[in-house]
């Protein structure tokens, strides 16, 4: 495979021309403002608008990132589900600081959310697990996420075995799987603008749950 031509990359440009963000006119609550933007992403038919990059780091600060799906957003934070024994799960167990990033190219928008992550309650995780399709439930049981496996057949054989075991039965949530919630301390909204003079408005959590709103240079 050949290297990507440097000039090709340098010439990949998109000129943004979207509605501006005025920090003096945005919603005082960033969760409400996020909800507005999310609704607009849905209306624009953004593919998987709930897809977000989750960045974690080891205790020593070695970072890693991957795409996960948002499954809840309210005053308490932003929630998703995963395998507790995966790489992300092990990193979060030792360093709960994390960052989420949404990118909606159709709207020229990004949202970046920083905060601390906690596990959701067992009851919440069980309720969501019960709502998942049968195949997704089996996948959570079968996959030793992030671990090295010999080949694809390992997964296929295990899936078939559990499929037969649980045919017509309720599948219990495995102990190694469940939900997380990120409690935000900072949320930045990025809107692409002309000439790369983008709008960046950041909410910073202050005392007593109040949010300070700042404009950042692009």
GUDREN-424928 format. One record per atom (N, C-alpha, C, O, CB): chain; residue in three letters; z, y, x. Coordinates in steps of 0.2 Angstrom, whole numbers. Last residue first. Glycine has a CB too. Layout:
N
A ala Z Y X $
...
This chain:
218
A unk 90 151 -52 $
A unk 86 144 -51 $
A unk 85 142 -44 $
A unk 81 137 -43 $
A unk 79 146 -55 $
A unk 107 155 -53 $
A unk 100 157 -51 $
A unk 96 150 -50 $
A unk 99 145 -49 $
A unk 101 160 -44 $
A unk 116 153 -68 $
A unk 115 152 -61 $
A unk 108 154 -59 $
A unk 103 153 -63 $
A unk 116 144 -60 $
A unk 128 160 -79 $
A unk 121 160 -77 $
A unk 120 158 -70 $
A unk 123 162 -66 $
A unk 117 166 -79 $
A unk 142 153 -88 $
A unk 139 157 -82 $
A unk 131 156 -82 $
A unk 129 151 -84 $
A unk 142 154 -76 $
A unk 156 152 -98 $
A unk 148 152 -98 $
A unk 146 156 -92 $
A unk 147 162 -92 $
A unk 145 153 -105 $
A unk 170 142 -100 $
A unk 167 148 -97 $
A unk 160 147 -96 $
A unk 157 142 -94 $
A unk 170 150 -90 $
A unk 179 135 -113 $
A unk 173 135 -109 $
A unk 171 141 -106 $
A unk 170 146 -110 $
A unk 167 131 -112 $
A unk 195 129 -116 $
A unk 191 134 -117 $
A unk 185 133 -111 $
A unk 186 130 -106 $
A unk 194 141 -116 $
A unk 206 120 -115 $
A unk 200 117 -118 $
A unk 194 123 -119 $
A unk 190 122 -123 $
A unk 201 114 -125 $
A unk 216 125 -108 $
A unk 217 124 -115 $
A unk 210 123 -119 $
A unk 209 125 -124 $
A unk 220 131 -118 $
A unk 206 131 -94 $
A unk 213 129 -97 $
A unk 212 129 -105 $
A unk 209 133 -108 $
A unk 219 134 -95 $
A unk 189 127 -94 $
A unk 195 130 -91 $
A unk 201 128 -95 $
A unk 201 122 -97 $
A unk 194 138 -93 $
A unk 174 120 -89 $
A unk 180 119 -93 $
A unk 186 123 -90 $
A unk 187 122 -84 $
A unk 181 111 -94 $
A unk 159 129 -89 $
A unk 164 126 -85 $
A unk 170 126 -89 $
A unk 172 131 -92 $
A unk 165 130 -78 $
A unk 142 128 -92 $
A unk 148 129 -95 $
A unk 153 125 -90 $
A unk 152 120 -88 $
A unk 148 125 -102 $
A unk 127 137 -86 $
A unk 132 132 -85 $
A unk 139 133 -89 $
A unk 141 139 -89 $
A unk 134 132 -77 $
A unk 110 139 -87 $
A unk 116 141 -90 $
A unk 122 135 -89 $
A unk 120 130 -91 $
A unk 115 143 -97 $
A unk 96 144 -80 $
A unk 101 139 -79 $
A unk 108 142 -82 $
A unk 110 147 -79 $
A unk 102 137 -72 $
A unk 78 145 -81 $
A unk 85 147 -84 $
A unk 90 142 -83 $
A unk 88 136 -84 $
A unk 84 149 -92 $
A unk 67 148 -67 $
A unk 70 144 -73 $
A unk 77 147 -75 $
A unk 80 150 -71 $
A unk 71 137 -71 $
A unk 55 153 -60 $
A unk 61 157 -62 $
A unk 65 154 -68 $
A unk 65 157 -73 $
A unk 60 165 -63 $
A unk 43 147 -58 $
A unk 49 144 -56 $
A unk 55 148 -56 $
A unk 60 146 -53 $
A unk 48 142 -48 $
A unk 34 154 -66 $
A unk 35 156 -59 $
A unk 41 153 -56 $
A unk 44 156 -51 $
A unk 35 164 -58 $
A unk 42 152 -82 $
A unk 36 153 -78 $
A unk 39 155 -71 $
A unk 44 158 -69 $
A unk 33 159 -81 $
A unk 55 139 -84 $
A unk 52 145 -85 $
A unk 46 146 -80 $
A unk 45 143 -76 $
A unk 57 151 -85 $
A unk 65 125 -90 $
A unk 59 128 -86 $
A unk 56 134 -88 $
A unk 55 135 -94 $
A unk 54 122 -86 $
A unk 82 126 -92 $
A unk 76 127 -96 $
A unk 70 129 -91 $
A unk 71 135 -88 $
A unk 77 132 -102 $
A unk 97 117 -91 $
A unk 91 120 -87 $
A unk 85 120 -92 $
A unk 83 115 -95 $
A unk 90 115 -81 $
A unk 114 117 -93 $
A unk 108 117 -97 $
A unk 102 121 -93 $
A unk 103 126 -91 $
A unk 108 120 -104 $
A unk 128 109 -87 $
A unk 123 114 -86 $
A unk 116 112 -90 $
A unk 114 107 -90 $
A unk 121 114 -78 $
A unk 145 107 -89 $
A unk 139 105 -92 $
A unk 133 110 -90 $
A unk 135 116 -92 $
A unk 139 103 -99 $
A unk 160 100 -83 $
A unk 155 105 -82 $
A unk 149 103 -85 $
A unk 147 97 -84 $
A unk 154 107 -74 $
A unk 168 91 -87 $
A unk 172 97 -84 $
A unk 167 102 -83 $
A unk 169 108 -82 $
A unk 176 95 -78 $
A unk 168 78 -99 $
A unk 165 83 -95 $
A unk 170 88 -93 $
A unk 174 91 -97 $
A unk 159 86 -99 $
A unk 172 61 -98 $
A unk 175 68 -101 $
A unk 172 73 -97 $
A unk 174 74 -91 $
A unk 183 67 -101 $
A unk 162 48 -102 $
A unk 163 53 -97 $
A unk 166 59 -101 $
A unk 163 62 -105 $
A unk 156 55 -94 $
A unk 167 32 -106 $
A unk 166 38 -109 $
A unk 167 43 -103 $
A unk 172 43 -99 $
A unk 170 40 -115 $
A unk 161 15 -108 $
A unk 164 20 -104 $
A unk 163 27 -108 $
A unk 158 27 -112 $
A unk 160 20 -97 $
A unk 163 -2 -115 $
A unk 161 5 -115 $
A unk 164 9 -110 $
A unk 170 8 -108 $
A unk 161 8 -121 $
A unk 159 -19 -108 $
A unk 162 -14 -113 $
A unk 159 -7 -112 $
A unk 154 -6 -108 $
A unk 169 -14 -112 $
A unk 162 -35 -101 $
A unk 157 -30 -103 $
A unk 161 -25 -108 $
A unk 165 -27 -112 $
A unk 151 -34 -107 $
A unk 170 -45 -97 $
A unk 167 -41 -92 $
A unk 163 -35 -94 $
A unk 159 -32 -90 $
A unk 164 -45 -87 $
A unk 173 -52 -108 $
A unk 178 -48 -106 $
A unk 176 -43 -100 $
A unk 178 -38 -99 $
A unk 184 -52 -103 $
A unk 160 -52 -121 $
A unk 163 -55 -115 $
A unk 168 -50 -112 $
A unk 167 -44 -113 $
A unk 158 -56 -110 $
A unk 163 -53 -139 $
A unk 161 -49 -133 $
A unk 164 -52 -126 $
A unk 170 -53 -126 $
A unk 164 -41 -134 $
A unk 157 -68 -147 $
A unk 162 -63 -145 $
A unk 160 -59 -139 $
A unk 156 -61 -135 $
A unk 169 -67 -143 $
A unk 145 -70 -159 $
A unk 146 -70 -152 $
A unk 152 -65 -150 $
A unk 151 -59 -152 $
A unk 140 -68 -148 $
A unk 145 -81 -173 $
A unk 147 -74 -170 $
A unk 148 -75 -163 $
A unk 152 -79 -161 $
A unk 153 -71 -174 $
A unk 131 -92 -175 $
A unk 138 -91 -174 $
A unk 139 -84 -172 $
A unk 134 -80 -169 $
A unk 141 -96 -169 $
A unk 118 -97 -175 $
A unk 121 -96 -181 $
A unk 129 -94 -181 $
A unk 132 -95 -186 $
A unk 121 -103 -185 $
A unk 120 -102 -159 $
A unk 115 -102 -164 $
A unk 119 -102 -171 $
A unk 123 -107 -172 $
A unk 110 -108 -164 $
A unk 127 -103 -147 $
A unk 129 -98 -152 $
A unk 124 -98 -158 $
A unk 125 -93 -162 $
A unk 130 -91 -149 $
A unk 121 -113 -140 $
A unk 128 -113 -141 $
A unk 130 -109 -146 $
A unk 134 -111 -151 $
A unk 132 -111 -134 $
A unk 107 -109 -138 $
A unk 109 -115 -142 $
A unk 116 -115 -144 $
A unk 118 -117 -150 $
A unk 107 -121 -138 $
A unk 110 -98 -130 $
A unk 106 -97 -137 $
A unk 108 -103 -141 $
A unk 109 -102 -147 $
A unk 99 -96 -136 $
A unk 115 -103 -119 $
A unk 119 -99 -123 $
A unk 116 -98 -130 $
A unk 120 -98 -135 $
A unk 121 -93 -120 $
A unk 103 -110 -114 $
A unk 109 -114 -116 $
A unk 114 -110 -120 $
A unk 117 -113 -125 $
A unk 113 -115 -109 $
A unk 94 -99 -113 $
A unk 93 -105 -117 $
A unk 99 -109 -119 $
A unk 100 -110 -125 $
A unk 88 -109 -114 $
A unk 101 -92 -103 $
A unk 100 -89 -109 $
A unk 98 -94 -114 $
A unk 101 -94 -120 $
A unk 93 -84 -109 $
A unk 101 -101 -92 $
A unk 107 -99 -95 $
A unk 106 -96 -102 $
A unk 110 -97 -106 $
A unk 111 -94 -90 $
A unk 87 -101 -90 $
A unk 91 -107 -91 $
A unk 97 -106 -95 $
A unk 99 -109 -100 $
A unk 92 -112 -85 $
A unk 84 -88 -87 $
A unk 81 -91 -92 $
A unk 85 -97 -94 $
A unk 85 -99 -100 $
A unk 74 -93 -90 $
A unk 92 -85 -75 $
A unk 93 -82 -81 $
A unk 90 -85 -87 $
A unk 94 -86 -92 $
A unk 90 -75 -81 $
A unk 86 -94 -66 $
A unk 93 -95 -67 $
A unk 95 -91 -74 $
A unk 99 -94 -77 $
A unk 97 -91 -61 $
A unk 73 -90 -65 $
A unk 74 -97 -69 $
A unk 82 -97 -71 $
A unk 84 -100 -76 $
A unk 72 -103 -66 $
A unk 72 -80 -56 $
A unk 72 -79 -64 $
A unk 74 -84 -68 $
A unk 77 -84 -73 $
A unk 65 -76 -66 $
A unk 83 -85 -43 $
A unk 76 -83 -46 $
A unk 77 -82 -53 $
A unk 83 -82 -56 $
A unk 72 -90 -45 $
A unk 96 -83 -37 $
A unk 91 -87 -34 $
A unk 84 -85 -36 $
A unk 79 -84 -32 $
A unk 92 -94 -34 $
A unk 104 -67 -37 $
A unk 103 -73 -40 $
A unk 96 -77 -37 $
A unk 92 -73 -33 $
A unk 101 -73 -48 $
A unk 116 -55 -33 $
A unk 110 -59 -30 $
A unk 110 -65 -34 $
A unk 115 -69 -34 $
A unk 110 -60 -23 $
A unk 122 -44 -46 $
A unk 123 -49 -41 $
A unk 117 -52 -39 $
A unk 112 -52 -43 $
A unk 128 -55 -44 $
A unk 120 -35 -56 $
A unk 120 -32 -49 $
A unk 121 -38 -43 $
A unk 121 -36 -37 $
A unk 125 -27 -48 $
A unk 127 -45 -68 $
A unk 123 -39 -66 $
A unk 125 -37 -59 $
A unk 131 -37 -57 $
A unk 125 -33 -71 $
A unk 124 -59 -73 $
A unk 129 -57 -68 $
A unk 127 -51 -65 $
A unk 125 -51 -59 $
A unk 131 -63 -63 $
A unk 119 -62 -89 $
A unk 117 -58 -83 $
A unk 123 -57 -79 $
A unk 128 -53 -81 $
A unk 113 -52 -84 $
A unk 124 -68 -101 $
A unk 120 -72 -96 $
A unk 120 -68 -89 $
A unk 120 -72 -84 $
A unk 113 -73 -99 $
A unk 130 -58 -109 $
A unk 134 -64 -107 $
A unk 131 -67 -101 $
A unk 134 -69 -96 $
A unk 135 -69 -112 $
A unk 120 -49 -111 $
A unk 127 -47 -108 $
A unk 131 -52 -106 $
A unk 134 -52 -101 $
A unk 131 -43 -113 $
A unk 111 -57 -118 $
A unk 109 -55 -111 $
A unk 116 -52 -108 $
A unk 116 -53 -102 $
A unk 105 -49 -112 $
A unk 117 -60 -130 $
A unk 116 -65 -125 $
A unk 115 -63 -118 $
A unk 118 -65 -114 $
A unk 111 -70 -128 $
A unk 116 -47 -135 $
A unk 122 -50 -134 $
A unk 122 -55 -129 $
A unk 126 -56 -125 $
A unk 125 -52 -141 $
A unk 102 -46 -136 $
A unk 106 -41 -132 $
A unk 113 -44 -130 $
A unk 115 -43 -125 $
A unk 106 -34 -135 $
A unk 99 -55 -146 $
A unk 97 -56 -139 $
A unk 100 -52 -134 $
A unk 102 -54 -128 $
A unk 89 -55 -139 $
A unk 106 -50 -157 $
A unk 108 -56 -155 $
A unk 106 -57 -147 $
A unk 110 -59 -143 $
A unk 105 -62 -159 $
A unk 109 -32 -156 $
A unk 105 -38 -158 $
A unk 107 -44 -154 $
A unk 110 -44 -149 $
A unk 97 -37 -156 $
A unk 125 -25 -159 $
A unk 119 -26 -155 $
A unk 115 -32 -157 $
A unk 118 -36 -161 $
A unk 121 -27 -147 $
A unk 137 -24 -166 $
A unk 131 -21 -169 $
A unk 125 -22 -165 $
A unk 119 -21 -167 $
A unk 132 -13 -169 $
A unk 146 -30 -157 $
A unk 145 -33 -164 $
A unk 139 -30 -167 $
A unk 135 -34 -171 $
A unk 151 -33 -168 $
A unk 148 -20 -148 $
A unk 145 -26 -146 $
A unk 142 -30 -152 $
A unk 137 -33 -152 $
A unk 150 -30 -142 $
A unk 155 -10 -155 $
A unk 148 -9 -153 $
A unk 144 -15 -151 $
A unk 138 -16 -153 $
A unk 148 -4 -147 $
A unk 167 -17 -157 $
A unk 163 -14 -163 $
A unk 156 -13 -161 $
A unk 151 -15 -165 $
A unk 166 -8 -166 $
A unk 171 -19 -144 $
A unk 170 -24 -148 $
A unk 165 -22 -154 $
A unk 161 -26 -156 $
A unk 176 -28 -151 $
A unk 173 -5 -140 $
A unk 168 -10 -137 $
A unk 166 -16 -141 $
A unk 160 -17 -141 $
A unk 171 -12 -130 $
A unk 183 -2 -148 $
A unk 177 2 -149 $
A unk 171 -2 -145 $
A unk 166 -2 -148 $
A unk 178 9 -145 $
A unk 193 -11 -144 $
A unk 191 -11 -151 $
A unk 184 -7 -152 $
A unk 180 -10 -155 $
A unk 196 -7 -156 $
A unk 196 -7 -131 $
A unk 193 -14 -132 $
A unk 190 -14 -139 $
A unk 185 -17 -141 $
A unk 198 -19 -132 $
A unk 191 10 -128 $
A unk 195 5 -130 $
A unk 192 -2 -131 $
A unk 186 -2 -132 $
A unk 199 7 -136 $
A unk 181 15 -113 $
A unk 183 15 -120 $
A unk 188 9 -122 $
A unk 189 5 -118 $
A unk 176 14 -124 $
A unk 187 20 -97 $
A unk 184 15 -101 $
A unk 186 16 -109 $
A unk 191 19 -110 $
A unk 187 8 -99 $
A unk 181 36 -90 $
A unk 187 31 -92 $
A unk 183 26 -96 $
A unk 178 26 -99 $
A unk 192 35 -97 $
A unk 176 48 -78 $
A unk 174 42 -83 $
A unk 180 38 -84 $
A unk 184 36 -79 $
A unk 168 38 -80 $
A unk 174 65 -77 $
A unk 178 59 -75 $
A unk 177 54 -80 $
A unk 176 55 -86 $
A unk 186 60 -75 $
A unk 160 75 -73 $
A unk 166 74 -76 $
A unk 169 67 -73 $
A unk 167 64 -69 $
A unk 166 74 -83 $
A unk 145 84 -78 $
A unk 149 82 -73 $
A unk 156 80 -76 $
A unk 158 84 -80 $
A unk 150 87 -67 $
A unk 128 84 -83 $
A unk 135 84 -85 $
A unk 140 81 -80 $
A unk 138 75 -77 $
A unk 136 80 -92 $
A unk 113 93 -86 $
A unk 117 89 -81 $
A unk 125 90 -83 $
A unk 127 95 -84 $
A unk 116 92 -74 $
A unk 98 92 -93 $
A unk 105 94 -95 $
A unk 109 89 -89 $
A unk 108 83 -89 $
A unk 107 92 -102 $
A unk 82 100 -94 $
A unk 87 95 -91 $
A unk 94 97 -93 $
A unk 95 103 -95 $
A unk 86 96 -83 $
A unk 65 103 -100 $
A unk 73 104 -101 $
A unk 76 98 -97 $
A unk 74 92 -96 $
A unk 75 104 -108 $
A unk 52 103 -106 $
A unk 54 106 -99 $
A unk 61 108 -99 $
A unk 63 113 -97 $
A unk 50 113 -99 $
A unk 49 95 -116 $
A unk 52 102 -118 $
A unk 54 106 -111 $
A unk 56 112 -112 $
A unk 58 101 -122 $
A unk 44 84 -110 $
A unk 40 87 -116 $
A unk 43 94 -117 $
A unk 39 98 -120 $
A unk 40 83 -122 $
A unk 54 80 -102 $
A unk 49 84 -99 $
A unk 44 87 -104 $
A unk 41 92 -103 $
A unk 44 79 -95 $
A unk 70 80 -101 $
A unk 66 79 -107 $
A unk 59 83 -105 $
A unk 59 89 -107 $
A unk 69 82 -113 $
A unk 83 72 -94 $
A unk 77 75 -92 $
A unk 72 74 -98 $
A unk 70 68 -99 $
A unk 74 73 -85 $
A unk 100 71 -90 $
A unk 95 70 -95 $
A unk 89 74 -93 $
A unk 90 80 -91 $
A unk 97 72 -103 $
A unk 113 65 -80 $
A unk 107 69 -80 $
A unk 102 67 -86 $
A unk 100 61 -85 $
A unk 104 70 -73 $
A unk 130 64 -76 $
A unk 124 62 -80 $
A unk 119 67 -80 $
A unk 120 73 -80 $
A unk 127 61 -88 $
A unk 141 59 -63 $
A unk 137 64 -66 $
A unk 132 61 -70 $
A unk 129 55 -69 $
A unk 134 68 -60 $
A unk 159 56 -59 $
A unk 152 54 -60 $
A unk 148 60 -63 $
A unk 151 65 -65 $
A unk 151 48 -65 $
A unk 174 49 -54 $
A unk 170 55 -54 $
A unk 162 53 -55 $
A unk 160 48 -51 $
A unk 171 59 -48 $
A unk 181 37 -51 $
A unk 179 38 -58 $
A unk 175 45 -59 $
A unk 172 46 -64 $
A unk 185 39 -63 $
A unk 181 26 -40 $
A unk 180 33 -40 $
A unk 177 35 -47 $
A unk 171 34 -48 $
A unk 175 35 -34 $
A unk 184 13 -43 $
A unk 188 16 -37 $
A unk 187 23 -37 $
A unk 190 27 -34 $
A unk 185 12 -31 $
A unk 177 10 -55 $
A unk 184 8 -54 $
A unk 188 11 -48 $
A unk 194 12 -49 $
A unk 184 0 -54 $
A unk 165 14 -51 $
A unk 169 18 -56 $
A unk 176 16 -56 $
A unk 180 20 -57 $
A unk 166 18 -63 $
A unk 160 4 -43 $
A unk 161 10 -40 $
A unk 166 15 -45 $
A unk 170 18 -42 $
A unk 154 14 -40 $
A unk 160 -7 -52 $
A unk 165 -7 -47 $
A unk 166 0 -44 $
A unk 171 1 -41 $
A unk 162 -12 -41 $
A unk 150 -2 -61 $
A unk 157 -3 -64 $
A unk 162 -4 -58 $
A unk 168 -1 -59 $
A unk 157 -10 -67 $
A unk 139 -1 -53 $
A unk 142 5 -56 $
A unk 149 4 -58 $
A unk 153 8 -57 $
A unk 137 7 -62 $
A unk 137 -15 -50 $
A unk 139 -10 -45 $
A unk 142 -4 -48 $
A unk 147 -1 -45 $
A unk 132 -8 -41 $
A unk 147 -24 -63 $
A unk 141 -22 -60 $
A unk 142 -17 -54 $
A unk 148 -15 -53 $
A unk 136 -18 -65 $
A unk 158 -27 -70 $
A unk 157 -30 -64 $
A unk 151 -28 -60 $
A unk 150 -31 -54 $
A unk 158 -38 -64 $
A unk 156 -22 -83 $
A unk 162 -19 -78 $
A unk 161 -22 -71 $
A unk 164 -19 -67 $
A unk 168 -21 -81 $
A unk 141 -18 -89 $
A unk 145 -23 -86 $
A unk 150 -20 -82 $
A unk 148 -17 -77 $
A unk 140 -28 -83 $
A unk 141 -5 -102 $
A unk 138 -9 -96 $
A unk 143 -14 -95 $
A unk 148 -16 -98 $
A unk 138 -4 -90 $
A unk 138 10 -112 $
A unk 140 3 -111 $
A unk 137 -1 -105 $
A unk 131 1 -104 $
A unk 139 -1 -118 $
A unk 143 27 -115 $
A unk 138 22 -114 $
A unk 141 15 -112 $
A unk 148 15 -112 $
A unk 133 24 -108 $
A unk 147 43 -121 $
A unk 148 36 -120 $
A unk 142 32 -119 $
A unk 137 34 -121 $
A unk 152 34 -125 $
A unk 154 59 -117 $
A unk 148 55 -118 $
A unk 149 48 -116 $
A unk 151 46 -111 $
A unk 142 59 -113 $
A unk 168 67 -127 $
A unk 163 65 -121 $
A unk 157 62 -123 $
A unk 155 61 -128 $
A unk 167 62 -116 $
A unk 175 72 -137 $
A unk 179 68 -132 $
A unk 174 66 -126 $
A unk 177 65 -120 $
A unk 181 61 -135 $
A unk 166 78 -146 $
A unk 171 82 -142 $
A unk 175 78 -137 $
A unk 177 81 -132 $
A unk 176 85 -147 $
A unk 152 67 -142 $
A unk 156 71 -147 $
A unk 161 75 -143 $
A unk 161 75 -137 $
A unk 160 66 -152 $
A unk 141 55 -142 $
A unk 142 61 -139 $
A unk 146 65 -144 $
A unk 143 67 -149 $
A unk 135 65 -137 $
A unk 134 39 -138 $
A unk 139 43 -141 $
A unk 140 49 -138 $
A unk 140 50 -132 $
A unk 146 39 -143 $
A unk 126 32 -129 $
A unk 127 29 -136 $
A unk 132 33 -140 $
A unk 134 31 -146 $
A unk 130 22 -135 $
A unk 113 34 -118 $
A unk 118 37 -121 $
A unk 120 34 -128 $
A unk 115 32 -132 $
A unk 117 45 -122 $
A unk 108 21 -106 $
A unk 107 25 -112 $
A unk 113 27 -116 $
A unk 119 24 -116 $
A unk 104 19 -117 $
A unk 104 24 -89 $
A unk 108 20 -94 $
A unk 106 24 -100 $
A unk 103 29 -100 $
A unk 115 20 -92 $
A unk 97 23 -73 $
A unk 96 25 -80 $
A unk 100 21 -84 $
A unk 100 14 -84 $
A unk 88 25 -82 $
A unk 106 27 -58 $
A unk 102 22 -62 $
A unk 101 25 -69 $
A unk 105 30 -70 $
A unk 105 15 -62 $
A unk 112 29 -41 $
A unk 110 31 -47 $
A unk 106 26 -51 $
A unk 102 22 -48 $
A unk 107 38 -47 $
A unk 125 31 -28 $
A unk 119 27 -31 $
A unk 118 30 -38 $
A unk 122 33 -41 $
A unk 122 20 -32 $
A unk 132 37 -13 $
A unk 130 38 -20 $
A unk 125 32 -22 $
A unk 122 29 -18 $
A unk 127 44 -21 $
A unk 147 36 -4 $
A unk 140 34 -4 $
A unk 137 33 -11 $
A unk 140 30 -15 $
A unk 140 26 -1 $
A unk 160 40 -4 $
A unk 155 45 -5 $
A unk 148 43 -5 $
A unk 144 47 -5 $
A unk 156 51 -1 $
A unk 170 31 -3 $
A unk 168 34 3 $
A unk 163 39 2 $
A unk 161 43 7 $
A unk 166 29 9 $
A unk 171 25 -15 $
A unk 177 29 -13 $
A unk 175 33 -7 $
A unk 178 39 -6 $
A unk 183 25 -12 $
A unk 154 28 -21 $
A unk 159 24 -19 $
A unk 165 28 -17 $
A unk 164 34 -17 $
A unk 157 19 -12 $
A unk 147 35 -36 $
A unk 148 35 -29 $
A unk 154 30 -27 $
A unk 159 30 -31 $
A unk 149 42 -25 $
A unk 134 38 -48 $
A unk 141 36 -46 $
A unk 141 36 -38 $
A unk 136 37 -35 $
A unk 143 29 -49 $
A unk 124 45 -61 $
A unk 126 45 -54 $
A unk 133 43 -52 $
A unk 137 46 -55 $
A unk 124 51 -50 $
A unk 114 40 -73 $
A unk 121 40 -71 $
A unk 122 39 -64 $
A unk 120 35 -61 $
A unk 124 34 -75 $
A unk 101 48 -82 $
A unk 103 45 -76 $
A unk 111 46 -75 $
A unk 114 51 -76 $
A unk 100 50 -70 $
A unk 97 42 -99 $
A unk 100 47 -94 $
A unk 102 44 -87 $
A unk 103 38 -87 $
A unk 107 50 -97 $
A unk 90 42 -114 $
A unk 90 39 -108 $
A unk 93 44 -103 $
A unk 91 50 -103 $
A unk 83 37 -105 $
A unk 88 47 -127 $
A unk 95 46 -125 $
A unk 96 43 -118 $
A unk 101 41 -116 $
A unk 98 41 -130 $
A unk 75 49 -129 $
A unk 79 55 -127 $
A unk 86 53 -125 $
A unk 89 58 -122 $
A unk 79 59 -133 $
A unk 63 39 -128 $
A unk 70 38 -127 $
A unk 74 44 -124 $
A unk 76 45 -119 $
A unk 70 32 -121 $
A unk 51 51 -128 $
A unk 52 44 -128 $
A unk 59 43 -125 $
A unk 61 45 -119 $
A unk 47 41 -123 $
A unk 52 65 -140 $
A unk 53 63 -133 $
A unk 54 55 -133 $
A unk 58 53 -137 $
A unk 59 67 -129 $
A unk 48 71 -152 $
A unk 46 64 -150 $
A unk 47 62 -143 $
A unk 42 58 -140 $
A unk 40 62 -153 $
A unk 53 83 -155 $
A unk 48 83 -151 $
A unk 45 76 -149 $
A unk 40 75 -145 $
A unk 49 87 -144 $
A unk 65 78 -162 $
A unk 59 81 -166 $
A unk 53 82 -162 $
A unk 47 81 -165 $
A unk 61 88 -168 $
A unk 72 75 -151 $
A unk 70 70 -156 $
A unk 64 72 -160 $
A unk 60 68 -161 $
A unk 76 68 -160 $
A unk 74 87 -145 $
A unk 71 82 -141 $
A unk 68 76 -146 $
A unk 63 73 -145 $
A unk 75 79 -136 $
A unk 81 93 -155 $
A unk 75 96 -153 $
A unk 71 91 -149 $
A unk 65 90 -150 $
A unk 75 102 -150 $
A unk 93 86 -154 $
A unk 89 86 -160 $
A unk 82 88 -159 $
A unk 77 85 -162 $
A unk 93 90 -166 $
A unk 97 90 -141 $
A unk 96 83 -142 $
A unk 91 82 -149 $
A unk 86 78 -149 $
A unk 102 78 -143 $
A unk 100 103 -143 $
A unk 94 101 -139 $
A unk 92 94 -140 $
A unk 86 93 -140 $
A unk 97 102 -132 $
A unk 111 102 -152 $
A unk 105 105 -154 $
A unk 99 103 -150 $
A unk 94 102 -152 $
A unk 106 113 -154 $
A unk 120 95 -144 $
A unk 118 92 -150 $
A unk 111 95 -153 $
A unk 107 92 -155 $
A unk 123 92 -155 $
A unk 122 105 -134 $
A unk 119 98 -132 $
A unk 116 95 -138 $
A unk 110 92 -138 $
A unk 124 94 -128 $
A unk 129 113 -142 $
A unk 123 116 -139 $
A unk 119 109 -137 $
A unk 113 109 -138 $
A unk 124 120 -133 $
A unk 141 106 -144 $
A unk 137 108 -150 $
A unk 130 110 -148 $
A unk 125 108 -151 $
A unk 140 114 -154 $
A unk 145 105 -131 $
A unk 144 99 -135 $
A unk 139 100 -141 $
A unk 134 97 -142 $
A unk 150 95 -137 $
A unk 148 118 -128 $
A unk 142 115 -125 $
A unk 141 108 -128 $
A unk 135 106 -128 $
A unk 144 113 -118 $
A unk 152 131 -138 $
A unk 154 124 -137 $
A unk 148 121 -134 $
A unk 143 120 -137 $
A unk 156 121 -143 $
A unk 146 143 -141 $
A unk 152 143 -136 $
A unk 154 136 -134 $
A unk 158 135 -129 $
A unk 157 147 -139 $
A unk 128 143 -140 $
A unk 134 141 -143 $
A unk 140 141 -139 $
A unk 139 139 -133 $
A unk 133 134 -147 $
A unk 121 158 -133 $
A unk 121 151 -134 $
A unk 128 149 -137 $
A unk 132 154 -138 $
A unk 121 148 -127 $
A unk 120 172 -130 $
A unk 118 170 -136 $
A unk 119 162 -138 $
A unk 118 160 -143 $
A unk 112 172 -138 $
A unk 122 174 -116 $
A unk 126 178 -121 $
A unk 125 176 -128 $
A unk 129 178 -133 $
A unk 124 186 -120 $
A unk 112 167 -110 $
A unk 119 165 -110 $
A unk 124 169 -114 $
A unk 129 166 -116 $
A unk 122 166 -102 $
A unk 98 162 -117 $
A unk 101 168 -115 $
A unk 109 166 -116 $
A unk 111 165 -121 $
A unk 100 174 -121 $
A unk 84 154 -111 $
A unk 91 153 -113 $
A unk 94 159 -112 $
A unk 94 162 -106 $
A unk 94 147 -110 $
A unk 67 155 -118 $
A unk 72 156 -113 $
A unk 79 154 -116 $
A unk 80 153 -122 $
A unk 72 163 -112 $
A unk 55 142 -122 $
A unk 59 147 -125 $
A unk 65 148 -119 $
A unk 68 143 -117 $
A unk 62 145 -131 $
A unk 42 139 -109 $
A unk 46 137 -115 $
A unk 51 143 -117 $
A unk 51 148 -113 $
A unk 50 131 -113 $
A unk 33 135 -99 $
A unk 32 141 -103 $
A unk 36 140 -109 $
A unk 33 139 -115 $
A unk 25 143 -104 $
A unk 29 130 -82 $
A unk 33 129 -88 $
A unk 33 136 -92 $
A unk 32 141 -89 $
A unk 41 128 -86 $
A unk 17 122 -74 $
A unk 19 129 -75 $
A unk 23 128 -82 $
A unk 20 127 -87 $
A unk 13 134 -76 $
A unk 18 109 -62 $
A unk 17 111 -69 $
A unk 20 118 -70 $
A unk 26 119 -68 $
A unk 21 105 -73 $
A unk 9 102 -49 $
A unk 13 107 -51 $
A unk 12 108 -59 $
A unk 7 107 -62 $
A unk 11 114 -48 $
A unk 5 94 -35 $
A unk 7 92 -42 $
A unk 12 98 -44 $
A unk 18 98 -43 $
A unk 11 85 -41 $
A unk 3 98 -22 $
A unk -2 101 -27 $
A unk 0 99 -34 $
A unk -3 101 -39 $
A unk -9 100 -26 $
A unk 11 90 -14 $
A unk 12 97 -14 $
A unk 8 101 -20 $
A unk 10 106 -22 $
A unk 10 100 -8 $
A unk 5 77 -16 $
A unk 12 79 -19 $
A unk 13 86 -19 $
A unk 16 89 -24 $
A unk 17 76 -14 $
A unk -7 79 -10 $
A unk -7 77 -17 $
A unk 0 79 -20 $
A unk 0 82 -26 $
A unk -8 70 -18 $
A unk -3 82 3 $
A unk -6 87 -1 $
A unk -6 86 -8 $
A unk -5 90 -12 $
A unk -13 89 2 $
A unk 2 69 7 $
A unk 6 75 6 $
A unk 3 80 2 $
A unk 7 84 -2 $
A unk 8 77 13 $
A unk -3 54 -1 $
A unk -5 60 2 $
A unk 0 66 1 $
A unk 1 67 -4 $
A unk -12 62 0 $
A unk 7 40 0 $
A unk 5 45 -4 $
A unk 3 51 0 $
A unk 7 54 4 $
A unk 10 47 -9 $
A unk 1 26 10 $
A unk 6 32 9 $
A unk 3 37 4 $
A unk -3 38 4 $
A unk 8 35 16 $
A unk -5 11 3 $
A unk -5 17 7 $
A unk 0 22 5 $
A unk 3 22 0 $
A unk -12 20 6 $
A unk 0 -6 4 $
A unk 0 0 0 $
A unk 0 6 4 $
A unk 4 7 9 $
A unk 6 0 -5 $
